[in-house]
């Protein structure tokens, strides 16, 4: 009867041959046989199930909607039991037939009725299948690592020409035509980037620009602070508001003087301002001493974009040439020309590196600043409701780990539990467009930062 049943479904003689006929018959009669046509699903990801499957004939493959590479293929004699012996109830992947196939199915209740020898044989075949999958995944991992290294090498090589920007007379003359930041703003950037500034020193620099003093006093006496008495002492205002907020006012004024106002510029500026708030909040959890520095980097990181906007406006016939210019490199060169500290210039110049390089491949003492700016961008994209595809931030987990976020949470948790929580505490002091983006408070999850 057993041989007849086996032949009836076209099962090869390799169906657990070491068990002997009696046990094989017992096992076969305990389960059922499924026939699958090409592309039929054995099961889909997320569906509950503990059934054990044995491939009698044909081929089944793991199907993934978000992968371009072929999934693992189960062939005759393989056991499929990804959740059968785990605590999880739902299938972790989808498996479909690749051509006509037959599968032997054994539910958990049936498995429990079998003798020790039969169950051991099933687990042994499952072990062999899992070992085969591990070898396959190891091979795939090595292949992916090789391709990643090759692509990274190609990208780095393709960016080699950026080193020659300084020898380009056209680019140098373009940058020289842009007005410099006021001297006291440059000095303020240098002071705060050193992470040892005092309120007295900041106030002394601020007083060099009467219009800046007016803006600071106007801000602290606004409805956002709602103080009971009017403040006229700029030193007190700076102490009360904090370096970051005063600094953002000062730097914003300086940039407005250097870059002509336009709708496009205001859009870039708003993005940079919001990013500076995000970067500063990340530093509150990572390293508070970096907050002013990263706030500066956030405000200045897209300076090269404003240069490109200016160039397009002034030279529409050069549009094709202008599109080929690297905005980060332009911004860094302009900041160097303005005598901005090198750590700021370097971080801005190499801000794109985390998109194609792992942290270990960035050999720089500014690695952490580059990582903070990169994560701030990912948070910005999340808060702006931009879909975060894995291809947009392929090494995001590595950079979160570098910055010490415990358990390496996703960007949604970092955005909610670190950035939004901090920004909402000071929401009354933030620009209206930022308050709209951060939205109302949400329940806080437990997240510990080390």
N, C-alpha and C positions, 0 to 999 in steps of 0.2 A: 504493500500500500504506500509506503514511504517513497519508494523509487518511482511509483506511478505518479504520485502527487508531485514529486520533484520534476519528473519529465513533463508533466502537464503544464508547468509554468516555465519550462525551459531553464531550470536551475542547474548550474554546473555542479559536478560531483564534489567540488571543493567546499561544500556547505558543512563547516565544522567537522572535517573528516576524522579528527583525533578522538571524537566523542564515541565513536562506534554507532552501529545502526540503531540500537534500541534508544539510546539517549538522543540521537539525531531525530528519530521519529517523534519522541516526546516533545522535543523543542519545537519541531516544525508544526505539530498539531496544537501547540499552545498559542501560536501566533497566527497572523493572517498575511496574505500576499496582496500587494497593491501593484497595479499596472499603470505606468505613467507614459503619456505621449510626450513628444518633444516640447519643451518649455513649460510643461505642467509643473506646478509647485508641489514639493513634498510638504513644505510648511513655509510660512512667512515670518519675518522678523517681528517680534512683539507679541506673537500669538502664544497662548499657554500650551504646555505640552511636556510630558515626561516619557513619551514613547521612545523605545529603542528601535533603530532601523538597521537592517543588514542588506547591503546591495547584492541582489541575486544576479542581475545582469544589467548591462548598459552603464551609463555614466551620469552622475549627478554633480552639479557644481554650486559653489557658494555664489549668490548673486548680490551685488552691491550697487546701489544707484549712484553712490558718490565716489566710485572708484573707476579709473580708466583701465586698470590692469585686470587680467583674468583672475577669477577667484579659484580657490582650491577645488580640485576635482576628486570626487569619491568614485572609486572603481569597484568592480566585482570583488566581493570579500571584505570590503570596508564596513565598519560599524559607525553609525551616526548617532551620537547620544550626548550632544553638547550640554543639555540641561537635565538629563535623566538622573544624574547622581549629584546634582548641585542644589544649593538652597534656593536658587532663583527659579521662578515658575515660567518666565517668558523666554521664548527663543531669542537668541542673540544675533541671528543672521537668517537670511532667506536661502533656501536650497531648492533648486529646480532641476528637472531632467534635461540632459543634453542628448537628445535622441531618445527613441523608445527604451524604456527601462522597467525593471521589476524590482520591488523592494519587499523584504520580509519585515513585518512590524510586530513588535512585542510590547504590550503595555506593562506598566509597573506591577499591576496585580498578577499578571501572568508570570513575570520575572520572579516574583516572590514565591511562586508555587514550585519552581524548578529546584532540582537538587543542587548541592554544592558544586559538583563536578561541572554541571552545565553552566551555572552562573560564573564559575571561574573561567571557563572557556570563553564566554561572552566578554568578560572583563579583559581577558588576555588579548582577544581580537581588538577590543576597543583601545587597549594600550598600544598595540601595533599601529592602529590608525592614527592615534594621537601623536605617536612618535614620528610617523610619516609627515603629519601636518607641521610638527615642530621643525623638521628638516626643511620642509618646503618654505616655511616662514623665514627660517634663518637664511635660506638662499635668496628669498625675495628681499630681505632686509639688506643683505650685502650688496645686492644689485642696486637697490634704491640708494644706498650710501655712495656707491660708485658713481651713479648718475648725478646725485646731488653734488658730489665733489667736482665732477666734470663741468656741470652747469655753473657752479660757483666760480670755478677757474675761468670759464668763458666770460662770465659777467665782469669779474675783476679785470680781466684783460681788455674787455671792451670799454672799461672806464679809465684805462691807462692814459688816454689822451687828455683827461681833465688836468693832469699834472702840467700840461703845456699852456694852460690858460694864462699863466703869468707872463708868458713870452708873446702873447697875442697883443699886438698894438691896438687892434680894434677894441678888444675886451677891456684892456687897461684904460683906454681913453673913455670908454663908456662909464666905467666906475668912477673915474676922476670927475666926470661931469655931474655926479650926484652930490648935493650939498652934504657936508659933514654934520654929524650930531653936534649939538652945543657942547663945549668943553666940560661944563659942569655935569652934564648927563654922562659923558664918557667916564669922568672921575667917579661918579656915583656908581656906575656899573662895576668899575674896578674895585671900589670900596666894598660893595655888597658881595661881589663874587669871591672876595677873600674870606668871607664868613666871620669877620671879626668887627663889623661895623657897630658904632654906638649911635644912639639917638642924637647926641650932640653933634657928631660928625656929619650925619645925614642932614640935620637941620642947617648946618653951616653951608653945605653945598646947595641945598634947596633955596636958601636966601639969596644966592647969586642970580636967581631968576625970579624977579618980582611977580611975573605972571603965574609961575608955578606955585608960589606962596598963596596967591589968590585962589588957585584951583584947589589946593590942599584945604584951605580954610573953608572954601565953598562946599567941599565934599563933607567935611566933618560937621558942618552946621546944617546939612541937608536932612530931609525927613528920614533918610535911611538910618541915621544914627539916633535921631530923636532925642538929643541931649537937652536937659532942662535949661541950660544957660548957654549963651553964645560964646564960642571959643575964638580968641584973637591971638593966642600964642602959638606960633607954628611949631615950636619945639614940643609943646604939650600935645598938639594935634598929631605929630609924627609918632610920639610915644603911644598915644591912645589908639591910633589907626593901625599901627604896626608897619614895619619896613616894607613888606610886600605890597600893600595897597598904595602907600605913598610912592613907592618905586614904580609901580605900574602907571600911576598918574604922570610921573616925571618922564618915564620912557615913552609913553604914548605921545606926550607933547613933543618930545624930541623927534620922534618918527614923523609926526605930522608936519614938522618943519622941513624934514629932509625929502619926503615923498609927496608929490602933488595929490590933493584930495580927488577922489573919483568914486563912483559906485563900486567898481572892481576892487579898488584899494581898500575901501571900507569892508568889503566882504572878506578879503584876506586878513585884514586887521582883526575883525571880529573872531575869525577862526583862531588866530594867534593868541588873542586875549583869552578866549575860553580855554585854549590848550595850556596857557600859562597858569590858570587857576587849577586845572586838573593836575598838572605836573607838580605844583606846589602842594596839593593835597596828598599826592602819592608820597612826597617827601615827609609829610607828617607821620607816616607809618614806617617809612624806610630810614630816613636820616634827616631830621629837622634842620640840621645845619646847612643842608643843600637847598632849602626851600627858596631862598632869594635867588640863588644861582639858577635853579631850574625854571623859576618864574621868568628870569631874564631870557634864558634859552628859548622858552616857549614863546615869548613875545617876538623874539628875533628870528626864529627858525625859518620863517617863510619870507624873510627880507628879500631873498633872491627872486621870489615870485613877483614881488612888487617892482623889482628892477625889470623883469621881463614885461610886465604890464606897461611900464613906462616906455620901454623900447618899442613895443608894438604900436603904442600910441604915436610916438615920435617918428617911427620909421616903418610904416605899413608895407613898404616894398621889400623890407628885409624879413618878412614874416617867416619864410621857410628857414632862413639861417637862425633866427631867434628861437624857433621851436627846437632846434638841435642843442641849444645851450642848457647846461645843467644848473638849475636854480640854486641848489644847495651849495655848489662850488662858487657860484657868483656871490651868494650871500656871505659866505665865509671870507672871500677875498675882499668884499666891501667892508666887512667888519674889521678885518686886519688893517685895512687902509685907515679906518677910524681909530686904530690903536685899542680895540676891544681886546680883553684878555684872551690868550691863546686857547684856554680850555673851552671857552664859549665858541670860538671860531672852529675848533676841531670837532666839537660835538655836532655843530650845525653842518659842517662839510660832510661828515660821515653818518648823518642821521638815517640814510637809506640802507645802510649795511645790514641791520637786523632782518631786513626783508629777504635776504639771500645768504646770510652767514650766521652760523651758530655763535653763541657767546665765546666759546673757546677759540674761535677763529678771528676774533677781534682783539689783536694784541696792542692794547692801548690803555694808558692810565685813566682814560675818559670812558672806559667801557660802561661803567655804571650810569654815567650821565646819558650816554647814548641809549642805554636800555630804558632808563626812566622816560626819555622823550618818546621812544618807540611804544612803550606801554601806554603812555598818555595819549598817543595817537589812536591806539586800539580802543581805549576808553571813550575817546571823542567819537569814534565811528559808532560805537555801541549806543552812546547817549543820543547821537543824532539819528538813531534808527536806521543806520546803514547796515545791511546784511553783512555779517562777518563770515565770509567763506574761509575755509582752511587754507586756501591758496593765497588769501590776502595776508595772512600772518602765520606762515608755516612753522616758525620757531617760537611762537608766542609762549608756549609752556616752558621752554628752556629759559626765556628771559624773565618770566614770572618766578621761576625757581632761583635764578641768579639774584633776584631782588629779595629773596627770602620769604615769600608769601607761603605760609604754612599750608601743606597739602596741595600746593599749586592749584588753587581754584581757577575756574574759568573767568573770562573777562567780565561776564555779567555780575558775578559775585564781587569782584574787585571794584567794579563801577558802583554797585549798590552799597556795599558795606564799608568801603574806604573813601571813595571820592564823593559820592552823593551825600553821605552822612556828614562829612566835613563841610561841603559847600552849603548844605541846607542850614547848618548852624549859623552861618554868616550870610544867609540869603538876602537879608535886608540891605546889605552893603554891596551886593552884586548888581551889575547892569541888568536891565529889564530882559534883554534877550537871553541872558544866562539863566535867569530865574524861570523863564518859560521852558527852557530845555531841561532843567533838572527836575521840574515837576514837583508834585507833593510828596511828602515823606512816605516811605514804605516800611513794613516790618523788617527789623534788622535780624540777619542770620548771625550765628556765632562764628566769628572768623578771628583767629589769632595770628598776629604778625610777629615774626621773630627777627 
